[in-house]
Amino acid sequence: MLPEQTETITRAIFNIVKEHGPLTVAETWKRIKEVGLGGLTG
């Protein structure tokens, strides 16, 4: 994974938690899937 991709994914997850948190890990994964954030497997 490229550093730019890592930064994009990190920012997206941060924004999800900021907007919807606090979240459990399962809830976070659900939100990630909803926004279509690709490239993550676990």
DRENDO-1510 file (C-alpha; in Angstrom, 1 decimal, always signed):
<recs>
REC; n; res; u; v; w
REC; 1; MET; +0.0; +0.0; +0.0 .
REC; 2; LEU; +1.3; +3.4; -0.9 .
REC; 3; PRO; +1.7; +6.1; +1.7 .
REC; 4; GLU; -0.9; +8.2; +0.0 .
REC; 5; GLN; -3.4; +5.4; +0.2 .
REC; 6; THR; -2.6; +4.9; +3.9 .
REC; 7; GLU; -3.2; +8.6; +4.5 .
REC; 8; THR; -6.5; +8.6; +2.6 .
REC; 9; ILE; -7.8; +5.5; +4.5 .
REC; 10; THR; -6.7; +6.9; +7.8 .
REC; 11; ARG; -8.4; +10.2; +7.2 .
REC; 12; ALA; -11.6; +8.4; +6.1 .
REC; 13; ILE; -11.7; +6.3; +9.2 .
REC; 14; PHE; -10.9; +9.3; +11.4 .
REC; 15; ASN; -13.8; +11.2; +9.8 .
REC; 16; ILE; -16.2; +8.3; +10.4 .
REC; 17; VAL; -15.3; +8.1; +14.0 .
REC; 18; LYS; -15.5; +11.9; +14.4 .
REC; 19; GLU; -18.9; +12.1; +12.8 .
REC; 20; HIS; -20.5; +8.9; +14.3 .
REC; 21; GLY; -18.4; +8.0; +17.3 .
REC; 22; PRO; -17.9; +6.5; +19.7 .
REC; 23; LEU; -18.1; +3.3; +17.7 .
REC; 24; THR; -17.2; -0.3; +18.3 .
REC; 25; VAL; -14.9; -2.0; +15.9 .
REC; 26; ALA; -17.8; -3.8; +14.3 .
REC; 27; GLU; -19.7; -0.5; +13.9 .
REC; 28; THR; -16.7; +1.1; +12.4 .
REC; 29; TRP; -16.3; -1.7; +9.8 .
REC; 30; LYS; -20.0; -1.3; +8.9 .
REC; 31; ARG; -19.6; +2.4; +8.3 .
REC; 32; ILE; -16.4; +1.8; +6.2 .
REC; 33; LYS; -18.3; -0.5; +4.0 .
REC; 34; GLU; -21.2; +1.9; +3.7 .
REC; 35; VAL; -18.9; +4.7; +2.4 .
REC; 36; GLY; -17.2; +2.3; +0.0 .
REC; 37; LEU; -13.7; +2.6; +1.3 .
REC; 38; GLY; -11.9; -0.1; -0.5 .
REC; 39; GLY; -8.6; -1.8; -0.1 .
REC; 40; LEU; -9.2; -3.0; +3.5 .
REC; 41; THR; -9.6; -6.6; +4.4 .
REC; 42; GLY; -9.3; -6.6; +8.1 .
</recs>
